[in-house]
């Protein structure tokens, strides 16, 4: 998975199609991401000693295949490739459309 926490993404399928937001959490073993403000579900919580109960609105995970990174140059959805940096010999993520690096 080539997604990281803090990346700007757009949802490309599902009920939240077209929604843009940042990634709050990446669940690598499940191949899912949690996008800020998207896929809101109601969770019924029972009260315990510290917190009161009630109905909470939380973001549910979305499959990573349903989101695309937003290109930093063109501000449109793009696929991601990986290349090696000549100076540091480390892998860097690159936009397929504009060949701009993401970090």
Secondary structure as UniProt FT lines:
FT   TURN            5..6
FT   STRAND          8..11
FT   TURN            15..18
FT   STRAND          20..27
FT   TURN            28..31
FT   STRAND          32..35
FT   TURN            36..37
FT   STRAND          40..45
FT   STRAND          54..59
FT   STRAND          62..63
FT   HELIX           64..66
FT   STRAND          67..70
FT   TURN            72..74
FT   STRAND          77..78
FT   STRAND          80..84
FT   TURN            86..88
FT   STRAND          91..95
FT   TURN            96..98
//
